[in-house]
Amino acid sequence: MEKLFIKNRKEQKISVIVERAEKQAGLAFVMHGMGVYKEQPQLEKIANAFKENKYTVVRFDATNAMGESDGNIEDATITNYYEDLEDVIKWSGIQDWYQEPFVLCGHSAGGMCVSLYAEKYPSKVKALAPISTVVSNTLIFYTKEEIEDWKKTGYRIWTSVSMPGVIKKLKYAYYEDKLKHDLLGEANNLLMPVLMIVGDNDKVTPLKHQQVLFDRLPGKKELHVIKNAKHNFDKEEHLKEIKTIFMNWIDKI
């Protein structure tokens, strides 16, 4: 494993992990969700599935997240995460292990970012895996009251699930930025194989949201529902199921 720091378009530091395959069969990028980090358990399982299939795997901490990159979570937006993804892929393009087309995987907001990239640059993407993905500005789990309070106070404040004891704050600018992004309008560009996974207890990006995107996908596609799993797949049996699903899918792409 190689861990290094690169700069994004704003000259901010991005922490990147590259796990190189000796006899490389492919390249995969794996992206975390809003306000978390590249070492999340579900991302580890996905990365391991690719590594066992001789893929070089790239993971990174977006800026304004909880990892080792620059920035503050309160300033996070879908736009800044997406731009970091573009910048990491651009940097990868000059490395000796780079190859196209590559596979893109992402969880939650990361799922939206990798899907936006695949819609914009479909010829570069061999296959796509948006897991528990944010889908559309029309499909939002916040209540009207929560949004009004968020706008009034300027912040959404909550306790982290993936990092117990950590209190997170997110500016209302995140919600305003989120309204600019939607996977449904250009979903017809996603002609590559697409794998979707969601837990049936996911309250953040529920199955009904995933089904809306799944129904728009024009190509070869799979949607797996993991029983009793929440948004972050916090139980070992759920993580094992994710890896099994990915192992089977990688064989087909």
Contacts in CASP RR format, 6 or more apart in sequence:
PFRMAT RR
TARGET T0000
AUTHOR 0000-0000-0000
METHOD contacts of the structure
MODEL  1
MEKLFIKNRKEQKISVIVERAEKQAGLAFVMHGMGVYKEQPQLEKIANAF
KENKYTVVRFDATNAMGESDGNIEDATITNYYEDLEDVIKWSGIQDWYQE
PFVLCGHSAGGMCVSLYAEKYPSKVKALAPISTVVSNTLIFYTKEEIEDW
KKTGYRIWTSVSMPGVIKKLKYAYYEDKLKHDLLGEANNLLMPVLMIVGD
NDKVTPLKHQQVLFDRLPGKKELHVIKNAKHNFDKEEHLKEIKTIFMNWI
DKI
1 17 0 8 1.000
1 18 0 8 1.000
1 19 0 8 1.000
2 17 0 8 1.000
2 18 0 8 1.000
2 19 0 8 1.000
2 20 0 8 1.000
3 15 0 8 1.000
3 16 0 8 1.000
3 17 0 8 1.000
3 18 0 8 1.000
4 15 0 8 1.000
4 16 0 8 1.000
4 18 0 8 1.000
5 13 0 8 1.000
5 14 0 8 1.000
5 15 0 8 1.000
5 16 0 8 1.000
5 68 0 8 1.000
6 13 0 8 1.000
6 14 0 8 1.000
6 16 0 8 1.000
6 87 0 8 1.000
6 88 0 8 1.000
6 91 0 8 1.000
7 13 0 8 1.000
7 14 0 8 1.000
8 14 0 8 1.000
8 63 0 8 1.000
8 83 0 8 1.000
8 84 0 8 1.000
8 87 0 8 1.000
9 83 0 8 1.000
9 87 0 8 1.000
10 63 0 8 1.000
12 63 0 8 1.000
12 69 0 8 1.000
12 70 0 8 1.000
12 71 0 8 1.000
13 63 0 8 1.000
13 69 0 8 1.000
13 70 0 8 1.000
14 60 0 8 1.000
14 61 0 8 1.000
14 62 0 8 1.000
14 63 0 8 1.000
14 69 0 8 1.000
14 70 0 8 1.000
14 84 0 8 1.000
14 87 0 8 1.000
14 88 0 8 1.000
15 38 0 8 1.000
15 60 0 8 1.000
15 61 0 8 1.000
15 67 0 8 1.000
15 68 0 8 1.000
15 69 0 8 1.000
16 58 0 8 1.000
16 59 0 8 1.000
16 60 0 8 1.000
16 88 0 8 1.000
16 91 0 8 1.000
17 38 0 8 1.000
17 57 0 8 1.000
17 58 0 8 1.000
17 59 0 8 1.000
17 60 0 8 1.000
18 56 0 8 1.000
18 57 0 8 1.000
18 58 0 8 1.000
18 95 0 8 1.000
18 97 0 8 1.000
19 47 0 8 1.000
19 51 0 8 1.000
19 56 0 8 1.000
19 57 0 8 1.000
19 58 0 8 1.000
19 59 0 8 1.000
20 56 0 8 1.000
20 97 0 8 1.000
21 51 0 8 1.000
21 54 0 8 1.000
21 55 0 8 1.000
21 56 0 8 1.000
22 54 0 8 1.000
23 54 0 8 1.000
24 54 0 8 1.000
24 55 0 8 1.000
24 56 0 8 1.000
24 97 0 8 1.000
24 99 0 8 1.000
25 53 0 8 1.000
25 54 0 8 1.000
25 55 0 8 1.000
26 54 0 8 1.000
26 55 0 8 1.000
26 56 0 8 1.000
26 99 0 8 1.000
26 102 0 8 1.000
26 103 0 8 1.000
26 126 0 8 1.000
27 55 0 8 1.000
27 56 0 8 1.000
27 57 0 8 1.000
27 58 0 8 1.000
27 92 0 8 1.000
27 97 0 8 1.000
27 98 0 8 1.000
27 99 0 8 1.000
27 100 0 8 1.000
27 102 0 8 1.000
27 103 0 8 1.000
28 47 0 8 1.000
28 50 0 8 1.000
28 55 0 8 1.000
28 56 0 8 1.000
28 57 0 8 1.000
28 58 0 8 1.000
28 102 0 8 1.000
28 103 0 8 1.000
28 104 0 8 1.000
28 105 0 8 1.000
29 57 0 8 1.000
29 58 0 8 1.000
29 59 0 8 1.000
29 85 0 8 1.000
29 88 0 8 1.000
29 89 0 8 1.000
29 92 0 8 1.000
29 102 0 8 1.000
29 103 0 8 1.000
29 104 0 8 1.000
29 105 0 8 1.000
29 114 0 8 1.000
30 38 0 8 1.000
30 43 0 8 1.000
30 46 0 8 1.000
30 47 0 8 1.000
30 50 0 8 1.000
30 57 0 8 1.000
30 58 0 8 1.000
30 59 0 8 1.000
30 105 0 8 1.000
30 106 0 8 1.000
31 59 0 8 1.000
31 60 0 8 1.000
31 62 0 8 1.000
31 81 0 8 1.000
31 85 0 8 1.000
31 104 0 8 1.000
31 105 0 8 1.000
31 106 0 8 1.000
31 107 0 8 1.000
31 110 0 8 1.000
31 111 0 8 1.000
31 113 0 8 1.000
31 114 0 8 1.000
32 38 0 8 1.000
32 40 0 8 1.000
32 43 0 8 1.000
32 59 0 8 1.000
32 61 0 8 1.000
32 62 0 8 1.000
32 65 0 8 1.000
32 106 0 8 1.000
32 107 0 8 1.000
32 108 0 8 1.000
32 110 0 8 1.000
33 62 0 8 1.000
33 65 0 8 1.000
33 81 0 8 1.000
33 106 0 8 1.000
33 107 0 8 1.000
33 108 0 8 1.000
33 109 0 8 1.000
33 110 0 8 1.000
33 111 0 8 1.000
34 65 0 8 1.000
34 76 0 8 1.000
34 81 0 8 1.000
34 108 0 8 1.000
34 109 0 8 1.000
34 110 0 8 1.000
34 170 0 8 1.000
34 174 0 8 1.000
35 62 0 8 1.000
35 64 0 8 1.000
35 65 0 8 1.000
35 66 0 8 1.000
35 73 0 8 1.000
35 76 0 8 1.000
35 168 0 8 1.000
36 65 0 8 1.000
36 66 0 8 1.000
36 67 0 8 1.000
36 162 0 8 1.000
36 163 0 8 1.000
37 61 0 8 1.000
37 65 0 8 1.000
37 66 0 8 1.000
37 67 0 8 1.000
37 68 0 8 1.000
37 162 0 8 1.000
38 59 0 8 1.000
38 60 0 8 1.000
38 61 0 8 1.000
38 67 0 8 1.000
39 59 0 8 1.000
40 107 0 8 1.000
40 162 0 8 1.000
40 232 0 8 1.000
41 233 0 8 1.000
41 234 0 8 1.000
41 239 0 8 1.000
42 107 0 8 1.000
42 131 0 8 1.000
42 232 0 8 1.000
42 233 0 8 1.000
42 239 0 8 1.000
42 242 0 8 1.000
43 59 0 8 1.000
43 106 0 8 1.000
43 107 0 8 1.000
45 239 0 8 1.000
45 240 0 8 1.000
45 242 0 8 1.000
45 243 0 8 1.000
45 246 0 8 1.000
46 105 0 8 1.000
46 129 0 8 1.000
46 131 0 8 1.000
46 242 0 8 1.000
46 243 0 8 1.000
46 246 0 8 1.000
47 57 0 8 1.000
47 59 0 8 1.000
48 243 0 8 1.000
49 243 0 8 1.000
49 246 0 8 1.000
49 247 0 8 1.000
49 250 0 8 1.000
50 57 0 8 1.000
50 103 0 8 1.000
50 246 0 8 1.000
50 250 0 8 1.000
51 57 0 8 1.000
52 247 0 8 1.000
53 247 0 8 1.000
53 250 0 8 1.000
53 251 0 8 1.000
55 103 0 8 1.000
55 250 0 8 1.000
56 97 0 8 1.000
58 88 0 8 1.000
58 92 0 8 1.000
60 69 0 8 1.000
60 84 0 8 1.000
60 88 0 8 1.000
61 67 0 8 1.000
61 68 0 8 1.000
61 69 0 8 1.000
62 69 0 8 1.000
62 76 0 8 1.000
62 80 0 8 1.000
62 81 0 8 1.000
62 84 0 8 1.000
62 85 0 8 1.000
63 69 0 8 1.000
63 70 0 8 1.000
63 71 0 8 1.000
63 80 0 8 1.000
63 84 0 8 1.000
64 71 0 8 1.000
64 72 0 8 1.000
64 73 0 8 1.000
64 74 0 8 1.000
64 75 0 8 1.000
64 76 0 8 1.000
64 77 0 8 1.000
64 80 0 8 1.000
64 81 0 8 1.000
65 73 0 8 1.000
65 76 0 8 1.000
65 81 0 8 1.000
66 73 0 8 1.000
66 160 0 8 1.000
66 163 0 8 1.000
66 166 0 8 1.000
66 168 0 8 1.000
69 84 0 8 1.000
73 168 0 8 1.000
73 169 0 8 1.000
73 170 0 8 1.000
74 155 0 8 1.000
74 169 0 8 1.000
74 170 0 8 1.000
74 171 0 8 1.000
75 171 0 8 1.000
75 173 0 8 1.000
76 170 0 8 1.000
76 174 0 8 1.000
77 173 0 8 1.000
77 174 0 8 1.000
77 177 0 8 1.000
77 178 0 8 1.000
78 109 0 8 1.000
78 112 0 8 1.000
78 113 0 8 1.000
78 134 0 8 1.000
78 174 0 8 1.000
78 177 0 8 1.000
78 178 0 8 1.000
78 180 0 8 1.000
78 181 0 8 1.000
79 177 0 8 1.000
79 180 0 8 1.000
79 181 0 8 1.000
81 109 0 8 1.000
81 110 0 8 1.000
81 113 0 8 1.000
82 112 0 8 1.000
82 113 0 8 1.000
82 116 0 8 1.000
82 117 0 8 1.000
82 181 0 8 1.000
85 110 0 8 1.000
85 113 0 8 1.000
85 114 0 8 1.000
85 117 0 8 1.000
86 117 0 8 1.000
89 102 0 8 1.000
89 117 0 8 1.000
92 98 0 8 1.000
100 124 0 8 1.000
100 126 0 8 1.000
101 123 0 8 1.000
101 124 0 8 1.000
101 125 0 8 1.000
101 126 0 8 1.000
101 192 0 8 1.000
102 124 0 8 1.000
102 125 0 8 1.000
102 126 0 8 1.000
103 125 0 8 1.000
103 126 0 8 1.000
103 127 0 8 1.000
103 128 0 8 1.000
103 129 0 8 1.000
103 253 0 8 1.000
104 114 0 8 1.000
104 115 0 8 1.000
104 117 0 8 1.000
104 118 0 8 1.000
104 125 0 8 1.000
104 127 0 8 1.000
104 128 0 8 1.000
104 129 0 8 1.000
105 111 0 8 1.000
105 114 0 8 1.000
105 128 0 8 1.000
105 129 0 8 1.000
105 130 0 8 1.000
105 131 0 8 1.000
106 113 0 8 1.000
106 114 0 8 1.000
106 129 0 8 1.000
106 130 0 8 1.000
106 131 0 8 1.000
106 133 0 8 1.000
107 131 0 8 1.000
107 132 0 8 1.000
107 133 0 8 1.000
108 131 0 8 1.000
108 132 0 8 1.000
108 133 0 8 1.000
108 134 0 8 1.000
108 204 0 8 1.000
108 205 0 8 1.000
108 231 0 8 1.000
109 134 0 8 1.000
110 130 0 8 1.000
110 133 0 8 1.000
110 134 0 8 1.000
111 130 0 8 1.000
111 131 0 8 1.000
111 132 0 8 1.000
111 133 0 8 1.000
111 134 0 8 1.000
112 130 0 8 1.000
112 133 0 8 1.000
112 134 0 8 1.000
112 135 0 8 1.000
112 181 0 8 1.000
112 183 0 8 1.000
114 128 0 8 1.000
114 129 0 8 1.000
114 130 0 8 1.000
115 128 0 8 1.000
115 130 0 8 1.000
115 133 0 8 1.000
115 183 0 8 1.000
115 190 0 8 1.000
116 181 0 8 1.000
116 183 0 8 1.000
117 125 0 8 1.000
118 125 0 8 1.000
118 128 0 8 1.000
118 189 0 8 1.000
118 190 0 8 1.000
118 192 0 8 1.000
119 183 0 8 1.000
119 186 0 8 1.000
119 187 0 8 1.000
119 189 0 8 1.000
119 190 0 8 1.000
120 186 0 8 1.000
120 189 0 8 1.000
122 189 0 8 1.000
122 190 0 8 1.000
122 191 0 8 1.000
122 192 0 8 1.000
125 192 0 8 1.000
126 192 0 8 1.000
126 193 0 8 1.000
126 253 0 8 1.000
127 192 0 8 1.000
127 193 0 8 1.000
127 194 0 8 1.000
127 195 0 8 1.000
127 249 0 8 1.000
127 253 0 8 1.000
128 190 0 8 1.000
128 192 0 8 1.000
128 193 0 8 1.000
128 194 0 8 1.000
128 195 0 8 1.000
129 194 0 8 1.000
129 195 0 8 1.000
129 196 0 8 1.000
129 197 0 8 1.000
129 246 0 8 1.000
129 249 0 8 1.000
130 183 0 8 1.000
130 194 0 8 1.000
130 196 0 8 1.000
130 213 0 8 1.000
131 195 0 8 1.000
131 196 0 8 1.000
131 197 0 8 1.000
131 198 0 8 1.000
131 242 0 8 1.000
132 197 0 8 1.000
132 198 0 8 1.000
132 199 0 8 1.000
132 202 0 8 1.000
132 204 0 8 1.000
132 205 0 8 1.000
132 210 0 8 1.000
132 231 0 8 1.000
132 233 0 8 1.000
133 183 0 8 1.000
133 196 0 8 1.000
133 205 0 8 1.000
133 210 0 8 1.000
133 213 0 8 1.000
134 178 0 8 1.000
134 181 0 8 1.000
134 205 0 8 1.000
135 182 0 8 1.000
135 183 0 8 1.000
135 184 0 8 1.000
135 205 0 8 1.000
135 209 0 8 1.000
135 210 0 8 1.000
135 212 0 8 1.000
135 213 0 8 1.000
136 182 0 8 1.000
136 183 0 8 1.000
136 184 0 8 1.000
136 209 0 8 1.000
136 212 0 8 1.000
136 213 0 8 1.000
137 178 0 8 1.000
137 179 0 8 1.000
137 180 0 8 1.000
137 181 0 8 1.000
137 182 0 8 1.000
138 182 0 8 1.000
138 184 0 8 1.000
139 209 0 8 1.000
139 212 0 8 1.000
140 178 0 8 1.000
141 203 0 8 1.000
141 204 0 8 1.000
141 205 0 8 1.000
141 206 0 8 1.000
142 150 0 8 1.000
142 175 0 8 1.000
146 156 0 8 1.000
147 175 0 8 1.000
150 156 0 8 1.000
150 172 0 8 1.000
150 175 0 8 1.000
151 172 0 8 1.000
151 175 0 8 1.000
154 171 0 8 1.000
154 172 0 8 1.000
155 169 0 8 1.000
155 170 0 8 1.000
155 171 0 8 1.000
155 172 0 8 1.000
156 169 0 8 1.000
156 170 0 8 1.000
156 172 0 8 1.000
156 174 0 8 1.000
156 175 0 8 1.000
157 167 0 8 1.000
157 168 0 8 1.000
157 169 0 8 1.000
157 170 0 8 1.000
158 167 0 8 1.000
158 168 0 8 1.000
159 165 0 8 1.000
159 166 0 8 1.000
159 167 0 8 1.000
159 168 0 8 1.000
160 166 0 8 1.000
160 167 0 8 1.000
160 168 0 8 1.000
161 230 0 8 1.000
161 231 0 8 1.000
161 232 0 8 1.000
161 234 0 8 1.000
162 232 0 8 1.000
162 234 0 8 1.000
183 213 0 8 1.000
184 212 0 8 1.000
184 213 0 8 1.000
184 216 0 8 1.000
185 216 0 8 1.000
187 213 0 8 1.000
187 216 0 8 1.000
187 217 0 8 1.000
187 218 0 8 1.000
188 216 0 8 1.000
188 218 0 8 1.000
190 217 0 8 1.000
190 218 0 8 1.000
190 219 0 8 1.000
191 218 0 8 1.000
191 219 0 8 1.000
192 219 0 8 1.000
193 219 0 8 1.000
193 220 0 8 1.000
193 221 0 8 1.000
193 249 0 8 1.000
193 252 0 8 1.000
193 253 0 8 1.000
194 217 0 8 1.000
194 219 0 8 1.000
194 220 0 8 1.000
194 221 0 8 1.000
194 222 0 8 1.000
195 221 0 8 1.000
195 222 0 8 1.000
195 224 0 8 1.000
195 245 0 8 1.000
195 246 0 8 1.000
195 249 0 8 1.000
196 210 0 8 1.000
196 213 0 8 1.000
196 214 0 8 1.000
196 221 0 8 1.000
196 222 0 8 1.000
196 223 0 8 1.000
196 224 0 8 1.000
197 223 0 8 1.000
197 224 0 8 1.000
197 225 0 8 1.000
197 226 0 8 1.000
197 242 0 8 1.000
197 245 0 8 1.000
198 205 0 8 1.000
198 206 0 8 1.000
198 207 0 8 1.000
198 210 0 8 1.000
198 223 0 8 1.000
198 224 0 8 1.000
198 225 0 8 1.000
198 226 0 8 1.000
198 229 0 8 1.000
199 207 0 8 1.000
199 225 0 8 1.000
199 226 0 8 1.000
199 227 0 8 1.000
199 228 0 8 1.000
199 229 0 8 1.000
199 230 0 8 1.000
199 231 0 8 1.000
199 233 0 8 1.000
199 238 0 8 1.000
200 207 0 8 1.000
200 225 0 8 1.000
200 226 0 8 1.000
200 227 0 8 1.000
200 228 0 8 1.000
200 229 0 8 1.000
201 228 0 8 1.000
201 229 0 8 1.000
201 230 0 8 1.000
202 229 0 8 1.000
202 230 0 8 1.000
202 231 0 8 1.000
203 230 0 8 1.000
203 231 0 8 1.000
204 231 0 8 1.000
205 231 0 8 1.000
207 225 0 8 1.000
210 223 0 8 1.000
211 223 0 8 1.000
214 221 0 8 1.000
214 223 0 8 1.000
222 249 0 8 1.000
224 245 0 8 1.000
226 233 0 8 1.000
226 238 0 8 1.000
226 241 0 8 1.000
226 242 0 8 1.000
228 235 0 8 1.000
228 238 0 8 1.000
229 235 0 8 1.000
229 238 0 8 1.000
229 241 0 8 1.000
233 239 0 8 1.000
233 242 0 8 1.000
END
